[in-house]
Every structure is written in structure tokens, then in C-alpha cells.
Amino acid sequence: MIRVENLVKKYGNIVALNNLNCRFEEEKITVILGGSGSGKSTLLRQMTGLERPDRGSVYFDGMDLISANKKNLYQKRKKMGMLFQGSALFNYLNIFENIAFPLREHTKIAENVIKTIVTMKLEMVGLRGTENLMPAQLSGGMTKRVGLARAIVMDPKIIFYDEPTSGLDPISTGVIDKLIKDLNTKLNITSVVVSHDIESCFRIADKIIILFYGDIIAEGTVDEIKNSEDLRVKQFINGEPEGPIPFTRTDKDYLDELLME
Amino acid sequence: MSQPPQFTITTATNITTLCLSGRLDTKGVAAVWQRVTIAVGRAKSPTLIINLGEVDYMDMAGAAFISHLKNLDHNGTAKERSQVNGLKSAYTPLLVLAEKTDIKPAITNHLSPHSFVEQTGKNVADFLYDAKTFISFIGELIFAMVSSLKAPKNIRWGETFLMAERAGVDALPIVGLISFIVGLVMAFQAAIPMKMFGAELYVANLIGIATVRELGPLMTAIVLAGRSASAFAAEIGTMKINEEIDALTVMGMDPVKFLILPRVIALTMVTPLLTIFANLVGILGGAVVILSLGYPLVAYYNQVVNFVTWQDFTGGIIKCFVFGVLIAATGCIRGYQTQMGSSAVGQSTTRAVVSSIVLIAVFDGIFSIMYYYMGV
């Protein structure tokens, strides 16, 4: 479905993606794991064409998104859905209008059909009845679900999730995980999830890619990752502060800085 | 409130004894830091004994303070010769933590100030980069405008008219007020010297030509820069921070077409209309002064109409189209450039207003030169 080849992205002197090669299989859930600053969100932004990489290609449905012209890129994007970290609902539109927005802009569907579709999508995420509320009136978990309803309203072939469970309580996390899984199994939607939530990742993933400072350090199924011998992978999935992945500079340097005049 | 810590200093043959008492917390340390440092420094004896027997409480600030005193101005020999006595055992780990710092040249000032040349070069480079973004953005915008003119159906007219209403109709009172007052004040100031020559009716000519050619367009543009450029920057900046612009893009909608084009078209339509209104009201402001000097309105009217040509009027209006594009584009660019963080939207709003006023001034100058050579 998506093939990433030799992708390089630098921000100034910082290499965010270091010659990355990976595949995202059709109708599977692939989770990109990694700590903060490991380049996982950057990878997502290159795959959706929100940013241009310095080098490399992203093949989506056989077309290179990087070299594609604007029209083709926008055409392809109609097959994509994305759930943003902060949900990115339009604050000046109510829930109904937020979800109906892509339909109204991209299609000429009659208003009563739009209403039916929106109601169906809201029912899928368990929020039927909130149509007339404004985004600010919903909790974090609920806005995520509305964001998901909006992402699937055009029946995309692929959905990108940017940290779908960060900042949510355990129950909301469970709900979102179940939704991701359901969308994948019932509607055969390919999913790409960027996350650092190990537990939820193990629950939903068909394949896991672990990024570390712009490099892929591990790739495989849940069991393969769990049994990995790589020390960095072990440290990451067990959440240990000490290990090959450094947390910060030593305490002494910090105190020096604090106390030196 | 607790008392600040007390201290006493006694010096006897090469030994200074410092007794501290009270609470050595952040607040207490701040109160005595300077005085104790000066007193210990003035004593100049190689050995310092710090007696902490009377200290009731100490936190990290206190430990840092003690460590600072021990390392004070003794050229590296102090550490061995200074002693700390009587500290309650509960606070010793704190002091040990603070003691871990060795005396070595401080590595503060990571950001050493740039030299003047360096800073100027950096500023010029930043400015050129900004200008480049600006020009390429304007190019993209003009391209989008032209291609949307080919298919006017694709323009989001609903949004465009909403923007036109907010930027135009809602701005009528403020544009009216400013133009009226400028017209009135200018006429009044001009009338005083003119009266000496008995030529006060020619104030009408002055007001007419100045308003139509310069002040009408300029006042309108500056009001719009303050009202609309800032509003556009804030709206688009907030959407950027909220990832709404990314959301639009991923949904397959071009943010330039969706957000920026309606605003630019709206402002380009509205600026000339507002200017016509400003011209009228400004001239009306001048009329008030002339009337108060005892001339009939018809005299003022004839004077203005006979003096101001259609060329003057059109010249002013053509400028307004350019001002409209500039103001809207600046607002949108600055909004688009918004970085992450809570102060970012405020910064881009400020930058939007400042940049658009600068651009208005620059382009007004360019137009004046152009019109001069064209003989308008």
C-alpha cells in the first residue's frame, strides 16, 4: 500500500529521518513506535505529503507522492484519512458540520444523504446525539472520536493516526484501540499508527516499526518485538530510564549549571 | 511572616567566622545573599568558618548559598580551609549535593553575544529570507487568483462575502471617523494661514486633492492593516497551531484556495469601496470648516469638483487594489508562518500589522514616483 524508499529529512543540522526504507502492508495495522524526537511524527508528515523530504520517495498506490504534481497529490489525499494528535476539529463548526465538511467540499451528495452518512459515522464512534455541540464542549477522548468520524467520512483506504491515545484515560484509550481495530477488520482500512503507548500498540498492531533518532532499529510482529534481543528495543518496551538510549546529560552537569555563576 | 536569616561576622587573625541563624530558604537566602557575600569578601581572610548551628531550616537555595560562600574569592584554596560547622544532620545531604560542584571556569554564557557585524549579517540574511518567502508566496497567490479567475465557480464565494462583510462593512464607522477628523483638522490648520491672504476658499482645493490622491487611500489602508491584517493573521495562526490547516490539506483541500484566496479577494474588493467612502467623508470634514468660515456649501462643492480631476480619483483607487492585496497577503503570510507556542499568535499578529504598514508606505512611495513620471 505504502512504500517508503530512502527517505531523508533534515531540520537544519538535525537529521530527523536517516535514509528510511519501510513498507506498510494493505489492510494491516502498522504501528510506528519511538520516543519523543525519534522522527515518527516527521515520517507521518512526509507520508501524508504535509512536508517535503530532502530526498527519497513515498509510493502510495503505486504513485510517488513526492514527485507528484499538486493535482494528483490532492486527488490521492481523498483516499487518506488522518486523525491528528489534537483532533484538529474546526472550532467554528459544530460536530455535524465538522464531519460533513469533507463530504460537502468533495462531493455533490444531497443534504439528507449527508445527514444519514454523518449519523452513521457518529454511531460508529459511539457519539450519536452530539451533532449540535461545538468541539469545545467535548472532552479530549470525545474530540478524538469525532476526529476519527471525520477521518472516515469519505471512506478512505488508509487512515493515519498521530498519537491517537496520548493524553487519554485508560478507558478512552481502550475505546480508541477498539475503534482502530474495528475499522481495520470490518472495513479493511489500512492503518498507520504513530504512538509511544506500548500497551495499546501491542493490542492493535499487526506489524511494529521502532524508530530511534531517524533510523529503524526494529521491525516485526508483536511477538518478534517482545522477544527482541536488541538492548534499545528492550529498554524502550520496558520503559527503563537507564540503558543505551540516553535520557539526558548527567546530573553533575545540571548542578554545575545551576550553581555556577 | 518569618524573619530573614540573621548573620554575624567576626574576624580574628586570618580566620573569619560567619554565624548564620534562621531559615535558609529561597526567600531568606535572597534577602541576605548580597550583604553576606560583601561582608565575607571584605574580611579577606584565607580561612572561613561557617557556623550553621542556629539554622532551623535549609533547602537547595541555602545549600547553594553555603557552597557559593565557600568558593568565594579565595583563588581555589578556600575549599580546604573553609569549614562548615553545626549543620543539622537532616540537611547534610543537601550540602553534599551542592558540594559536588568543583570550582572550574564557569561555562555559562553559552550564547555569547554576537558581534555587531555578525548580528547585522544575520539580520540581513533573515530579512532576505523573509523577502524571498514573501515574494514566492505572493507569486503563488497571484497564480491561484489567475487560475481561479478562469473558473470563478471554484472560488468560495460564501466565505469571500463573509470576509468582505467583516473587513469592509464592519470597518465603515472607524474609516469614517478617521477620515472625517483628518479632513476637518487639515482644513482647519490650512484655513488659518490661507485666511491671511484671504484665500480660505482654496482650502477646498487642498482638501480635495490631498484626500482623493493620498489621504483617503492611505487612511483606509492603515485602518485595514490594523483591523484586518491582524485578524487574518490571528485566525490563520490559530488554525495552524490547532493543526486545522494540516487537517484541511490531508482532506485534500488546498489551504491557499480555502483560507487565503477568499480573504485576499474580499479585501481587494473592499479596499477601493472603503476608500471612496473615506474620500467622501474626508471632503465632508473639510466642508464643515469652510461652512463655519461663512461660505456656502455650493461654493465648496464647485471648488472641489472643478479642481479634482477623474485622473486624481482613479489614481487613488488603483492604488487601493494593490493595498488590498498587500494587506490581505501580509496578514495571511504572517498567520501561516506562526510557530508553535502560546505567544506565537500574538507575535504573528504584530508582525502582520507592522509588515503591512511598512509595505503600504513603500508602495505608496512607488506609486507617487510612478504617477509623477506618468504625469498623472
Interface residues (C-beta under 8 A of the other chain):
Chain A: T48 G49 L50 K70 Y74 Q75 R77 K78 M80 G81 M82 F84 Q85 G86 A88 L89 F90 N91 F101 P102 E105 H106 M154 F160 K252 L255 D256 E257 L258 L259 M260 E261
Chain B: A64 S67 H68 L97 A98 K100 T101 A106 I107 T108 T238 N242 E243 E244 D246 A247 T249 V250 M251 G252 M253 D254
